[in-house]
Amino acid sequence: MIIDISSQENPVVKHAKQLSKRKFREQHKEYLIEGIRIVRDAMENNQTIKTILFCDDLYHTAGGEDLVRCLAEKGFKLYRLPDKMYKELSGTQNPQGIMAVLPFEEYYPEDVLMKDKGFYLILDRIQDPGNMGTIIRTADAAGVDGVFVTKGSVDIYNGKTIRATMGSIFHLPIVHTGSTSETIAMLKKKGVKVFAASPKAEKYHYEGNYVGPCAIIIGNEANGILWEDIEASDVLIKIPMMGKAESLNASIAASIVMYEVVRQRYQRSISSENFKIITQ
């Protein structure tokens, strides 16, 4: 069903416009996604889609007409805006012509701390929305079981963050917690070994043992991890720096450490399978 909207004062348009600001996202517990790929991902991942807005420009974008047809066939209500009104509402420079309103997906520690050998990330006051989104996307690819976002971090429902996740926000449990120290204490009580990425470490990241339940702390881009949180961690690790650069981008550092965890666990899994074959 397609409903045409022509007025900026329409409640649907005004509500979508509000969601560009964090305080209204938090008030309504809703956020915007925008673009053909992510709206399709939301549909295919059975996300709750509350509102869909589009304009005729969508029909001139590859996959746009097909997406409208799929959404209509599934019974979604679509609101069509004039192209100019849609562009004024859009949060991107080159809008594809479709956006949707989704409710927050809220997770709690008990939702994710259930695996025997869980693999977690603690994002410590990450400020850059691009970094946040890229870390979430990489965590999804690396098979992370849950991401803990500490107080003081950028809003994960920021438009730039959502775009950087490339749909991974639909696949990965993200838990909002209090301080990093509180999160460390909670995880350690559950038997999770906590690794802190710090240039002060004596051990390189590939020297850590990540086969058991573990969590990696990725610190604030400007200030790193607070000293008291470093002391509360079980193991300090660092990434070798062979050139003259003083540091790595937070999302790059997170990716390097995450894939060392993947390497160790995959290698152990293959070794175990080979042992079973040999002894059969």
Backbone as numpy.savetxt, mean C-alpha at the origin, in Angstrom:
# Nx Ny Nz CAx CAy CAz Cx Cy Cz
-26.68 1.15 -15.13 -27.52 2.35 -15.13 -26.64 3.60 -15.13
-26.87 4.49 -16.09 -26.10 5.71 -16.20 -26.99 6.92 -15.89
-26.52 7.74 -14.95 -27.27 8.94 -14.55 -26.43 10.17 -14.91
-27.01 11.09 -15.65 -26.29 12.30 -16.05 -26.36 13.37 -14.96
-25.22 14.00 -14.71 -25.11 15.10 -13.75 -24.58 16.32 -14.49
-25.21 17.48 -14.27 -24.77 18.69 -14.97 -24.41 19.82 -14.01
-24.68 19.64 -12.71 -24.45 20.72 -11.76 -23.33 20.39 -10.78
-22.49 21.40 -10.53 -21.43 21.26 -9.53 -22.01 21.09 -8.12
-23.26 21.51 -7.95 -23.90 21.44 -6.63 -24.53 20.09 -6.36
-24.46 19.19 -7.31 -25.00 17.85 -7.08 -24.29 17.20 -5.89
-25.01 16.59 -4.96 -24.39 15.99 -3.77 -23.32 14.95 -4.08
-23.49 14.21 -5.15 -22.50 13.20 -5.53 -21.17 13.86 -5.89
-21.25 14.95 -6.65 -20.04 15.68 -7.06 -19.40 16.35 -5.86
-20.20 16.98 -5.03 -19.66 17.69 -3.85 -18.98 16.71 -2.89
-19.56 15.53 -2.75 -18.96 14.54 -1.86 -17.61 14.06 -2.42
-17.57 13.77 -3.71 -16.31 13.33 -4.33 -15.24 14.41 -4.20
-15.64 15.66 -4.35 -14.69 16.78 -4.23 -14.13 16.85 -2.81
-14.97 16.61 -1.82 -14.53 16.62 -0.42 -13.42 15.60 -0.18
-13.53 14.44 -0.82 -12.61 13.34 -0.55 -11.19 13.60 -1.05
-10.96 14.74 -1.68 -9.60 15.11 -2.06 -8.80 15.57 -0.83
-9.51 15.82 0.28 -8.86 16.29 1.51 -8.87 15.20 2.57
-7.76 15.06 3.28 -7.61 13.99 4.26 -8.67 14.04 5.35
-8.98 15.23 5.84 -9.91 15.31 6.98 -11.28 14.76 6.60
-11.70 14.96 5.35 -12.99 14.44 4.92 -12.91 12.94 4.64
-11.76 12.49 4.14 -11.59 11.04 3.96 -11.72 10.34 5.32
-11.07 10.90 6.33 -11.12 10.29 7.65 -12.51 10.41 8.27
-13.18 11.51 8.00 -14.53 11.72 8.53 -15.52 10.71 7.94
-15.45 10.53 6.63 -16.40 9.64 5.94 -15.88 8.20 5.82
-14.59 8.01 6.12 -13.93 6.70 5.96 -14.11 6.19 4.53
-13.87 7.10 3.59 -13.97 6.79 2.16 -12.83 7.48 1.43
-12.50 6.97 0.24 -11.44 7.56 -0.55 -11.73 7.39 -2.04
-10.97 8.11 -2.84 -11.14 8.08 -4.30 -10.05 7.25 -4.96
-10.42 6.51 -5.98 -9.45 5.93 -6.90 -9.76 6.49 -8.28
-8.75 6.59 -9.12 -8.98 7.19 -10.43 -8.15 6.52 -11.50
-8.79 6.20 -12.61 -8.10 5.58 -13.74 -8.72 4.24 -14.10
-8.57 3.89 -15.38 -9.20 2.66 -15.89 -8.66 1.42 -15.19
-7.35 1.31 -15.07 -6.78 0.09 -14.53 -7.19 -0.14 -13.08
-7.10 0.90 -12.24 -7.37 0.68 -10.82 -8.86 0.48 -10.55
-9.72 1.14 -11.32 -11.16 0.90 -11.15 -11.49 -0.53 -11.57
-10.88 -1.00 -12.65 -11.09 -2.40 -13.06 -10.55 -3.35 -12.00
-9.37 -3.04 -11.45 -8.81 -3.88 -10.38 -9.77 -3.96 -9.19
-10.35 -2.81 -8.84 -11.28 -2.80 -7.71 -12.48 -3.69 -8.00
-12.99 -3.60 -9.20 -14.13 -4.42 -9.58 -13.77 -5.91 -9.56
-12.63 -6.25 -10.15 -12.23 -7.65 -10.26 -11.82 -8.25 -8.92
-11.41 -7.38 -7.96 -11.04 -7.87 -6.63 -12.20 -7.75 -5.64
-13.40 -7.57 -6.20 -14.63 -7.55 -5.39 -14.59 -6.51 -4.28
-13.98 -5.36 -4.57 -14.00 -4.27 -3.62 -15.40 -3.64 -3.58
-15.74 -3.08 -2.45 -17.02 -2.37 -2.34 -16.87 -1.01 -3.03
-17.57 -0.82 -4.12 -17.51 0.44 -4.85 -18.82 1.18 -4.59
-18.73 2.34 -3.96 -19.94 3.06 -3.55 -20.47 3.97 -4.65
-19.56 4.61 -5.37 -19.96 5.57 -6.40 -18.96 5.52 -7.55
-19.45 5.63 -8.79 -18.57 5.71 -9.96 -18.95 6.95 -10.75
-17.95 7.78 -11.04 -18.17 8.97 -11.85 -17.29 8.89 -13.09
-17.83 9.30 -14.23 -17.03 9.27 -15.46 -17.49 10.38 -16.39
-16.72 10.59 -17.44 -17.10 11.55 -18.48 -16.88 10.91 -19.84
-17.35 11.55 -20.89 -17.29 10.95 -22.23 -15.86 10.79 -22.75
-14.90 11.51 -22.16 -13.50 11.30 -22.54 -13.08 9.85 -22.33
-13.73 9.18 -21.42 -13.40 7.79 -21.13 -13.53 6.91 -22.37
-14.51 7.23 -23.22 -14.75 6.42 -24.41 -13.62 6.53 -25.43
-12.79 7.57 -25.28 -11.68 7.76 -26.22 -10.37 7.21 -25.66
-10.44 6.53 -24.53 -9.25 5.94 -23.90 -9.33 4.43 -24.02
-8.22 3.80 -24.35 -8.20 2.35 -24.54 -8.76 1.63 -23.32
-9.74 0.77 -23.56 -10.35 0.00 -22.48 -11.47 0.70 -21.76
-11.70 1.97 -22.07 -12.71 2.75 -21.35 -14.13 2.29 -21.62
-14.47 2.13 -22.89 -15.83 1.71 -23.25 -16.14 0.33 -22.69
-15.17 -0.56 -22.77 -15.36 -1.92 -22.25 -15.58 -1.90 -20.74
-14.86 -1.04 -20.04 -15.02 -0.95 -18.59 -16.41 -0.46 -18.22
-16.91 0.56 -18.91 -18.26 1.06 -18.64 -19.28 -0.05 -18.85
-19.12 -0.81 -19.91 -20.05 -1.90 -20.18 -20.02 -2.96 -19.07
-18.80 -3.33 -18.63 -18.66 -4.33 -17.57 -19.30 -3.85 -16.27
-19.06 -2.58 -15.92 -19.61 -2.04 -14.69 -21.14 -2.00 -14.75
-21.67 -1.59 -15.90 -23.12 -1.52 -16.06 -23.74 -2.93 -15.98
-23.07 -3.90 -16.60 -23.58 -5.28 -16.57 -23.60 -5.85 -15.16
-22.68 -5.40 -14.32 -22.61 -5.88 -12.94 -23.57 -5.11 -12.01
-24.30 -4.17 -12.59 -25.32 -3.48 -11.82 -24.87 -2.23 -11.08
-23.67 -1.74 -11.37 -23.21 -0.52 -10.72 -23.95 0.70 -11.27
-24.19 1.67 -10.41 -24.78 2.93 -10.83 -23.65 3.86 -11.23
-23.68 4.38 -12.45 -22.63 5.26 -12.96 -23.17 6.67 -13.17
-22.39 7.65 -12.73 -22.76 9.05 -12.90 -21.87 9.66 -13.98
-22.52 10.19 -15.03 -21.76 10.80 -16.13 -21.75 12.32 -15.96
-20.53 12.88 -15.96 -20.33 14.32 -15.81 -19.88 14.91 -17.14
-20.14 16.19 -17.38 -19.53 16.87 -18.54 -18.01 16.80 -18.42
-17.32 16.73 -19.54 -15.86 16.58 -19.53 -15.18 17.66 -18.69
-15.62 18.91 -18.85 -14.99 20.01 -18.12 -15.17 19.84 -16.62
-16.35 19.47 -16.18 -16.62 19.29 -14.75 -15.77 18.15 -14.20
-15.65 17.08 -14.99 -14.85 15.95 -14.52 -13.39 16.37 -14.36
-12.85 17.11 -15.31 -11.45 17.53 -15.24 -11.19 18.43 -14.03
-12.17 19.25 -13.68 -12.03 20.10 -12.50 -12.03 19.27 -11.22
-12.71 18.14 -11.25 -12.80 17.25 -10.09 -11.59 16.33 -9.98
-10.98 16.03 -11.11 -9.89 15.05 -11.16 -8.65 15.51 -10.41
-7.92 14.53 -9.86 -6.67 14.82 -9.16 -5.45 14.56 -10.01
-5.63 14.32 -11.32 -4.49 14.03 -12.20 -4.42 15.05 -13.33
-3.23 15.19 -13.89 -3.03 16.17 -14.97 -3.67 15.69 -16.27
-3.61 14.40 -16.53 -4.19 13.83 -17.76 -5.19 12.75 -17.39
-6.37 13.15 -16.92 -7.34 12.17 -16.45 -7.83 11.24 -17.56
-8.08 9.98 -17.19 -8.59 9.00 -18.14 -10.11 9.03 -18.22
-10.74 9.73 -17.28 -12.19 9.92 -17.39 -13.03 9.06 -16.49
-12.43 8.39 -15.48 -13.26 7.60 -14.56 -12.63 7.59 -13.17
-13.49 7.71 -12.15 -13.06 7.62 -10.76 -14.14 6.91 -9.96
-13.78 6.44 -8.78 -14.75 5.74 -7.95 -14.50 6.05 -6.48
-15.55 5.96 -5.69 -15.48 6.16 -4.24 -15.55 4.78 -3.58
-14.57 4.51 -2.71 -14.52 3.25 -1.98 -14.46 3.51 -0.48
-14.98 2.59 0.33 -14.82 2.73 1.79 -13.44 2.27 2.22
-12.96 2.79 3.34 -11.71 2.31 3.91 -11.81 0.81 4.18
-10.73 0.11 3.97 -10.62 -1.30 4.35 -9.81 -1.32 5.64
-10.46 -1.58 6.75 -9.80 -1.47 8.04 -9.38 -2.85 8.56
-8.11 -2.95 8.93 -7.56 -4.19 9.49 -7.01 -3.90 10.88
-6.96 -4.96 11.68 -6.44 -4.89 13.04 -5.32 -5.90 13.20
-4.43 -5.73 14.20 -3.30 -6.65 14.35 -3.70 -8.12 14.35
-4.81 -8.44 15.03 -5.22 -9.84 15.11 -5.64 -10.41 13.75
-5.93 -9.52 12.79 -6.29 -9.98 11.45 -5.09 -10.52 10.68
-3.89 -10.06 11.03 -2.71 -10.43 10.24 -1.69 -11.26 11.01
-1.73 -11.21 12.35 -0.73 -11.93 13.14 -1.17 -13.36 13.42
-1.45 -14.09 12.35 -1.98 -15.44 12.49 -1.09 -16.52 11.87
-0.11 -16.11 11.08 0.73 -17.08 10.39 1.89 -17.53 11.26
2.30 -18.80 11.10 3.42 -19.32 11.89 4.73 -18.60 11.55
4.91 -18.27 10.30 6.15 -17.61 9.86 5.81 -16.32 9.12
5.03 -15.49 9.78 4.59 -14.27 9.15 5.73 -13.33 8.78
5.50 -12.55 7.74 6.48 -11.61 7.21 5.79 -10.25 7.18
6.31 -9.28 7.95 5.63 -8.00 8.13 6.57 -6.82 7.87
5.97 -5.68 7.59 6.70 -4.42 7.49 6.15 -3.45 8.52
7.05 -2.67 9.12 6.64 -1.55 9.97 7.11 -0.28 9.26
6.18 0.55 8.84 6.53 1.78 8.15 6.50 2.92 9.16
7.69 3.38 9.51 7.91 4.31 10.61 7.88 5.75 10.12
6.70 6.38 10.23 6.54 7.81 9.90 6.99 8.13 8.47
6.69 7.24 7.52 6.99 7.51 6.11 6.16 8.71 5.64
6.81 9.68 5.02 6.16 10.95 4.69 5.80 11.11 3.22
6.56 10.52 2.34 6.36 10.75 0.92 5.29 9.79 0.37
4.22 10.31 -0.25 3.17 9.43 -0.74 3.64 8.46 -1.82
4.60 8.91 -2.65 5.14 8.00 -3.66 5.90 6.85 -3.04
6.71 7.15 -2.02 7.42 6.09 -1.30 6.44 5.12 -0.65
5.44 5.66 0.02 4.46 4.81 0.69 3.79 3.86 -0.31
3.33 4.41 -1.42 2.65 3.59 -2.42 3.56 2.54 -3.04
4.80 2.93 -3.32 5.75 1.98 -3.93 6.11 0.87 -2.97
6.26 1.19 -1.69 6.57 0.17 -0.68 5.41 -0.82 -0.58
4.18 -0.32 -0.58 3.01 -1.20 -0.51 2.96 -2.11 -1.74
3.24 -1.55 -2.90 3.23 -2.36 -4.12 4.29 -3.45 -4.09
5.49 -3.10 -3.63 6.57 -4.08 -3.55 6.27 -5.13 -2.48
5.69 -4.70 -1.37 5.33 -5.63 -0.30 4.32 -6.65 -0.81
3.40 -6.21 -1.61 2.42 -7.12 -2.23 3.14 -8.15 -3.10
4.05 -7.67 -3.93 4.80 -8.57 -4.83 5.67 -9.56 -4.06
6.21 -9.11 -2.91 7.13 -9.94 -2.13 6.41 -10.90 -1.18
5.10 -10.84 -1.15 4.35 -11.76 -0.30 4.32 -11.38 1.17
4.46 -10.10 1.47 4.36 -9.63 2.85 2.95 -9.92 3.37
2.87 -10.37 4.62 1.58 -10.76 5.19 0.81 -9.60 5.80
1.48 -8.51 6.09 0.80 -7.35 6.65 1.75 -6.18 6.79
1.22 -4.98 6.59 2.00 -3.75 6.72 1.43 -2.94 7.89
2.31 -2.56 8.82 1.91 -1.74 9.96 2.36 -0.30 9.69
1.41 0.60 9.58 1.70 2.00 9.30 1.57 2.77 10.61
2.67 3.38 11.07 2.66 4.02 12.38 2.12 5.45 12.32
1.74 5.94 13.49 1.23 7.30 13.62 2.27 8.30 13.11
1.82 9.29 12.35 2.73 10.28 11.80 3.12 10.01 10.36
2.61 8.90 9.80 2.90 8.58 8.40 1.93 9.30 7.47
2.30 9.40 6.21 1.42 9.98 5.20 0.16 9.12 5.09
-0.94 9.74 4.71 -2.21 9.06 4.53 -2.10 8.04 3.39
-2.40 6.78 3.67 -2.31 5.77 2.60 -3.37 5.98 1.54
-4.41 6.78 1.85 -5.47 7.03 0.88 -5.27 8.33 0.12
-4.10 8.94 0.29 -3.70 10.08 -0.53 -3.71 9.64 -2.00
-4.17 10.52 -2.88 -4.27 10.16 -4.29 -2.96 9.67 -4.89
-1.84 10.33 -4.55 -0.54 9.92 -5.08 -0.14 8.55 -4.55
-0.46 8.30 -3.28 -0.15 6.99 -2.71 -0.94 5.90 -3.42
-2.24 6.13 -3.60 -3.09 5.15 -4.26 -2.58 4.84 -5.65
-2.20 5.87 -6.41 -1.69 5.64 -7.77 -0.41 4.83 -7.74
0.46 5.12 -6.78 1.74 4.41 -6.70 1.57 2.95 -6.31
0.49 2.60 -5.60 0.28 1.20 -5.23 -0.10 0.35 -6.44
-0.58 0.96 -7.49 -0.99 0.24 -8.70 -1.96 -0.90 -8.39
-2.88 -0.67 -7.47 -3.89 -1.67 -7.15 -3.51 -2.60 -6.01
-2.26 -2.56 -5.55 -1.84 -3.47 -4.47 -2.53 -3.16 -3.15
-3.08 -1.96 -3.02 -3.81 -1.63 -1.79 -5.02 -2.54 -1.60
-5.48 -3.17 -2.69 -6.62 -4.09 -2.59 -6.20 -5.49 -2.15
-4.91 -5.79 -2.20 -4.44 -7.16 -1.97 -3.80 -7.36 -0.61
-3.40 -6.29 0.05 -2.50 -6.39 1.20 -3.14 -5.80 2.46
-3.18 -6.55 3.56 -3.71 -5.97 4.81 -2.80 -4.87 5.33
-3.37 -3.69 5.57 -2.61 -2.56 6.09 -3.23 -2.15 7.42
-2.42 -2.19 8.46 -2.89 -1.94 9.82 -2.35 -0.60 10.30
-3.21 0.29 10.74 -2.76 1.56 11.33 -2.53 1.34 12.82
-1.35 1.71 13.28 -1.00 1.51 14.68 -0.62 2.84 15.33
-0.22 2.78 16.60 0.22 3.98 17.30 1.67 4.27 16.97
2.50 4.41 17.98 3.91 4.71 17.77 4.64 3.45 17.29
5.84 3.67 16.76 6.67 2.55 16.34 7.05 1.68 17.53
7.34 2.30 18.67 7.73 1.53 19.85 6.60 0.61 20.30
5.36 1.10 20.25 4.20 0.28 20.60 4.06 -0.89 19.64
4.30 -0.62 18.36 4.19 -1.68 17.35 5.26 -2.74 17.54
6.48 -2.31 17.83 7.57 -3.26 18.08 7.22 -4.16 19.27
6.77 -3.56 20.36 6.44 -4.33 21.57 5.34 -5.35 21.29
4.33 -4.93 20.53 3.22 -5.83 20.20 3.70 -7.03 19.38
4.54 -6.77 18.38 5.02 -7.85 17.53 5.95 -8.79 18.29
6.80 -8.24 19.13 7.72 -9.09 19.90 6.96 -10.00 20.86
5.85 -9.52 21.41 5.03 -10.36 22.28 4.45 -11.54 21.51
4.27 -11.36 20.20 3.73 -12.44 19.37 4.83 -13.34 18.80
6.06 -13.13 19.26 7.16 -13.97 18.80 7.75 -13.59 17.46
7.51 -12.35 17.05 8.04 -11.87 15.76 9.37 -11.17 16.01
10.41 -11.60 15.29 11.72 -10.96 15.42 11.71 -9.66 14.60
12.15 -8.57 15.23 12.08 -7.25 14.60 13.47 -6.81 14.15
13.58 -6.52 12.85 14.82 -6.04 12.25 14.67 -4.56 11.92
15.64 -3.76 12.34 15.62 -2.33 12.05 16.69 -1.99 11.04
16.29 -1.35 9.96 17.25 -0.93 8.95 17.90 0.38 9.42
19.19 0.33 9.70 19.88 1.49 10.25 21.33 1.53 9.76
21.83 2.72 9.38 23.24 2.82 8.97 24.19 2.54 10.13
23.69 2.53 11.36 24.52 2.26 12.54 24.75 0.76 12.74
24.09 -0.06 11.96 24.18 -1.51 12.14 25.57 -2.02 11.77
25.98 -3.12 12.40 27.23 -3.80 12.06 26.98 -4.96 11.10
25.73 -5.41 11.03 25.39 -6.56 10.20 24.73 -6.10 8.90
25.16 -6.68 7.78 24.51 -6.35 6.50 23.17 -7.07 6.39
22.30 -6.53 5.54 20.94 -7.06 5.45 20.91 -8.53 5.05
21.88 -8.97 4.25 21.88 -10.37 3.82 22.43 -11.31 4.89
22.91 -10.76 6.00 23.41 -11.59 7.10 22.32 -11.90 8.13
21.18 -11.27 8.01 20.07 -11.55 8.91 19.43 -12.88 8.57
18.78 -13.47 9.54 18.05 -14.73 9.32 16.56 -14.42 9.39
15.89 -14.51 8.23 14.50 -14.11 8.12 13.56 -15.31 7.92
14.05 -16.49 8.20 13.25 -17.69 7.91 12.05 -17.79 8.85
12.22 -17.38 10.10 11.11 -17.40 11.06 10.25 -16.17 10.93
9.26 -16.01 11.82 8.41 -14.81 11.79 9.24 -13.55 12.01
9.09 -12.57 11.12 9.95 -11.39 11.21 9.22 -10.14 10.72
9.71 -9.01 11.19 9.21 -7.71 10.75 10.39 -6.81 10.45
10.30 -6.04 9.38 11.34 -5.10 8.98 10.82 -3.68 9.21
11.60 -2.88 9.93 11.23 -1.47 10.11 11.90 -0.64 9.01
11.10 0.15 8.31 11.62 1.11 7.35 11.38 2.50 7.93
12.46 3.25 8.14 12.36 4.50 8.88 11.99 5.71 8.05
11.66 6.76 8.75 11.35 8.06 8.17 12.46 8.52 7.23
12.06 9.07 6.06 13.03 9.41 5.02 14.09 10.40 5.49
13.70 11.38 6.28 14.66 12.43 6.68 15.46 12.06 7.92
14.82 11.41 8.89 15.45 11.20 10.19 15.72 9.75 10.54
15.27 8.84 9.70 15.48 7.43 10.02 14.64 6.97 11.20
15.08 5.89 11.82 14.37 5.30 12.96 14.87 5.95 14.25
13.96 6.27 15.15 14.35 6.87 16.43 15.26 5.92 17.21
16.17 6.51 17.98 17.15 5.69 18.69 16.48 4.70 19.64
15.43 5.12 20.34 14.77 4.20 21.28 14.12 3.02 20.56
13.71 3.23 19.30 13.12 2.14 18.54 14.21 1.21 17.98
15.36 1.78 17.68 16.50 0.96 17.26 16.91 0.04 18.42
16.97 0.61 19.63 17.36 -0.19 20.80 16.33 -1.27 21.12
15.07 -1.00 20.83 14.02 -1.97 21.13 13.96 -3.11 20.11
14.60 -2.92 18.95 14.58 -3.95 17.91 15.50 -5.11 18.29
15.29 -6.24 17.64 16.10 -7.43 17.93 17.43 -7.42 17.17
17.38 -6.98 15.92 18.58 -7.03 15.07 18.65 -5.76 14.23
19.85 -5.17 14.16 20.07 -4.02 13.27 20.73 -4.50 11.99
20.26 -4.00 10.88 20.83 -4.38 9.58 21.06 -3.12 8.75
21.99 -3.22 7.81 22.23 -2.12 6.88 22.50 -2.67 5.50
22.30 -1.83 4.50 22.55 -2.20 3.11 23.94 -1.68 2.72
24.78 -2.50 2.11 26.13 -2.03 1.73 26.05 -0.81 0.82
26.87 0.18 1.08 26.94 1.39 0.27 28.36 1.49 -0.28
28.55 1.11 -1.52 29.89 1.02 -2.09 30.34 2.33 -2.75
29.39 3.16 -3.12 29.75 4.42 -3.77 29.76 5.58 -2.80
29.51 6.78 -3.30 29.59 7.98 -2.47 28.24 8.47 -1.96
27.15 7.86 -2.42 25.83 8.27 -1.93 25.71 7.95 -0.45
25.11 8.85 0.30 25.00 8.66 1.74 23.85 7.72 2.12
22.82 7.68 1.27 21.66 6.87 1.63 20.89 6.48 0.37
19.93 5.58 0.57 19.04 5.14 -0.50 17.64 5.69 -0.25
16.89 5.84 -1.31 15.48 6.17 -1.19 14.79 5.10 -0.34
13.84 5.51 0.50 13.21 4.58 1.43 12.55 3.41 0.73
11.90 3.65 -0.40 11.22 2.55 -1.09 12.22 1.59 -1.72
13.37 2.11 -2.18 14.41 1.24 -2.74 15.02 0.38 -1.64
15.33 1.01 -0.50 15.90 0.26 0.62 14.94 -0.82 1.08
13.66 -0.48 1.18 12.66 -1.46 1.59 12.61 -2.63 0.62
12.70 -2.34 -0.67 12.64 -3.39 -1.69 13.83 -4.35 -1.57
15.02 -3.79 -1.36 16.22 -4.62 -1.25 16.10 -5.59 -0.08
15.66 -5.08 1.07 15.55 -5.93 2.25 14.43 -6.95 2.08
13.29 -6.52 1.55 12.18 -7.45 1.37 12.57 -8.63 0.48
13.33 -8.34 -0.57 13.66 -9.43 -1.49 14.80 -10.31 -0.98
15.52 -9.84 0.03 16.43 -10.75 0.72 15.62 -11.76 1.55
14.54 -11.29 2.16 13.65 -12.21 2.88 13.07 -13.23 1.90
12.62 -12.76 0.76 12.07 -13.66 -0.26 13.12 -14.68 -0.69
14.35 -14.21 -0.94 15.41 -15.12 -1.39 15.67 -16.22 -0.37
15.80 -15.83 0.90 16.10 -16.82 1.93 14.97 -17.83 2.07
13.75 -17.34 2.07 12.61 -18.25 2.25 12.41 -19.15 1.04
12.61 -18.60 -0.14 12.48 -19.41 -1.35 13.58 -20.46 -1.41
14.80 -20.04 -1.09 15.92 -20.97 -1.10 15.69 -22.11 -0.11
15.18 -21.78 1.08 14.91 -22.80 2.09 13.80 -23.74 1.63
12.79 -23.15 0.98 11.67 -23.96 0.48 12.14 -24.95 -0.57
13.00 -24.49 -1.49 13.52 -25.37 -2.54 14.40 -26.46 -1.93
15.23 -26.08 -0.96 16.10 -27.06 -0.30 15.28 -28.13 0.40
14.18 -27.72 1.05 13.31 -28.67 1.74 12.66 -29.62 0.76
12.22 -29.09 -0.39 11.59 -29.95 -1.40 12.59 -30.94 -1.97
13.82 -30.46 -2.21 14.85 -31.36 -2.74 15.17 -32.47 -1.74
15.19 -32.11 -0.45 15.46 -33.10 0.59 14.36 -34.15 0.60
13.11 -33.71 0.43 12.01 -34.68 0.41 12.13 -35.62 -0.78
12.51 -35.10 -1.92 12.66 -35.94 -3.13 13.78 -36.94 -2.96
14.91 -36.50 -2.39 16.07 -37.37 -2.21 15.74 -38.51 -1.24
14.99 -38.20 -0.19 14.74 -39.22 0.86 13.53 -40.09 0.57
12.78 -39.78 -0.50 11.62 -40.63 -0.81 12.05 -41.96 -1.44
